[in-house]
């Protein structure tokens, strides 16, 4: 019976304290499955014979059973080595002797089946399970060690009841002598197995006729440890014709209830039986096919298939080898349609093991193949999806992740499977966040939201997620599927976009404010300066004028700071050395910084020049040093460092894109109180201040705008209680003018006699400028807009030496006006003035070397110097 089992049965003996196992016995089914002969295997190492068994996981299960004695089921899994491969399902148990019995099936073909196949298999397996042989393991003193359900049903005893009896006590007395005789020979080592027919006494007193196959399970020393018995109930065969007919009817009922087409073929290749499914599928009645040759019925051939060269008949192979065969091919049905079928040919053998018939089972797998193709397409789509896809069980343990999950998180699939997604938690979200999510999901609803998660390397990233419960037909949740998209870069872009929009909005506001406010401040400061000259020292009216002047200058500086943040101020670039700038301001810094603060200046030996606006760079340095001093309330150390650095490739620092190239860096560090995270997020925003009424909130905003307009970037490092460091990087090479004269460089107010055409749409500014220019001796012609200015020019008979014009005017802007007048007077000079240039005469706020410009509001000396400078070119 051991040899007749369709399942593979292997018996092992532990060696080396369970580190390895050797084969004790191996049945014929195992020989077929593993493609190895019993005699080549007995006594051989399990690990050496099946080198992948440890990786496969079965070895660990065998060790577990060997250690605990508890039977284990090793579920369906795939085994592969250089010799064999396939899907195996194993049942493992340990005999009292310590030997391991493994019963297993090769389920490779069944693994490929679909739901319909599985349903059919369950029905067929249910039938065979009810008709399997009784199996028992007994001790050498004839006691029952282990029995199966079939045997219990056969004898009518419960498992506990049977343990109190021996098999000798249940054996019919007339049959006991022969059985004990063979049993004693086995114990003596004369034989290893025997078979016989015998009768057992059921619990109800009736007899059961059986066919018993007995095999000895021996220890390493050869002594018998236990005995395995396969017991087949043959009572029906011993009964009258009625029992045989009932068995026949039962078999036919089963045969005709199967969904597969069944054909039974004898050694003559004649069909001896078919089931109803075959009749329905082919349209041929049983009477039409029974007795005919299979090759004529199935293939419409005149000779057996094997007679054709290159087309071996699988039926012939089964009859010859006694081994089951299977294949897949296209089959044409009675209605002319073609279907894909799975054909399984199984041998039926007589008592001597000779194949007498072959059962051919034909299963239509057309839908299964289509479903498999559809599933493969779905799997391919999921595997190649750019989005992360994760499947978890009800407890949240990950059962599947796609390659995008591996790419984004850094965790491999093997590392992720079995883990809870909490391994990705960043700590950004609180407990209530996850509790709300689970409340939604456990109600069977879809959850949508955004996670800030952590990669394997600790990097944080953001992802938008949709998590959907997977429901059974009865509404029970069986899984959760999460589809997530990495939006980290998108959020960075959005943040930069919002910052850009904010800067643009502030820039527009600043531009409008600058234009109007500077036009108001120009007469305020200009007339205040005139009044200062009229009132001598000690005159109380001089103090009032000084206050007006001070307030006007403060208002002018605020406007310029707004323009600096929004990068709308007008710059005059020239080649400067930041090291020299720091050196030039050192004395001023040491006078203005408190004495309890130590100032250290570190300059690299070679600092390349950069193109920059000297005044703006000085303002950056002053703002940063003042802030650093304010952070050191109880004194400390202020360090200013200038050096050179080269970035080898494009990268980013705190979401700032940095292009490859050479940079000069300016670092201002302090040992003060440090900057908290909230302040770091907002410190470059205009009007954000931590100084209360003492600050405008424009200092760092101004620094930020100046640095950005110079094409640089800022990196801030800070630790609470330790200090802060502001690192500014400015590019060395920029395509900018190399020379430019400095604004307000003239100390004395030079005079002249040339003719100047003044064009200004603001009356107060126009009248003040007219007054100042006349005081300097110039002949001034004034116009309120471009149209009036052109009319004046065309009416003149003489030369106009200089056009002094506002840039932004309602009808014609200053640049357009200059171009039209130059057509009349090619040699005319021009001096532009504005509180806000709006890029009319600049390249993104940067003056060219040939452009003369004065910023509103201006001083008397500043205007006089600029006019003289423009006329002298």
Buried (B, 14 or more C-beta within 10 A) or exposed (E): BBBBBBBBBBBBBBEEEBEBBBBBBBBBBBBBBBEBEBEEBEEBBBBEBBBBBBEBBBBBBBBBBBEEEEEBEBEBEEBEEEEBEBBBBBBBBBBBBBBBBBBBBBBBBBEBBBEBBEEBEEEBEEBEEEEBBBBBBBBBEBBBBBBBEBBBEBBBBEEEEBEEBBBBEBBBEEBBEBBEEBBEEBBEEEEBBBBBBBBBBBEEEEEBBBBBBBBBBBBBEEEBBBBBBBBBBBBBEEEEEEEEEEEEEEEEEBBBBBBBBBBBBBEEBBBEBBBBBBBEBBEBEEEBBBEBBBBBBBEEBEEBBBEEEEEEBBBBBBBEEBBBBEEBEEBEEEEEEEBBBBBBBBBBEEEEEEBEBBBBBBBBBBEBBEBBEEEEEEEEEBEEBEBBBBBBBEEBEBEBBBBBBBEBBBBEEEBBEEBBBEBBBBEEBEEEEBEEBEEBBEEEEEBEBBBBBBBBEEEEBBBBBBBBBEEEEEEEBEBBBBBBBBBBEEBBEEEEEEEEEBBEEBBEBBBEBBBBBBBBBBBBBBBBBBBBEEBEEEEEEBEEBBEBBEBBBEBBBBBBBBBBBBBBBBBBBBBBBBBBBBEEBEEEBEEEBEEEBEBEBEBBEEBBBBBBBBBBBBBBBBBBBBBBBBBBEEEBBBBBBBBBEEBEEEEEBEEBEBEEBEBBBBBBBBBBBBBEEEBBEEBBBBEBBBEEEEBBBBBBBBBBBBBBBBBBBBBBBBEEEEBBBBBBBBBBEEEBBEEBBEBBEBEEBBEBEBBBBBBBBBEBBBBBBBBBBEEBEBBBBBBBBBBBBBEBBEEBEEEBBBBBBBBBBEEBBBBBBBEEBBEEBEEBBBBBBBBBBBBBBBEEBBBBEEBBBBBBBBBBBBBBBBBBBBBEE
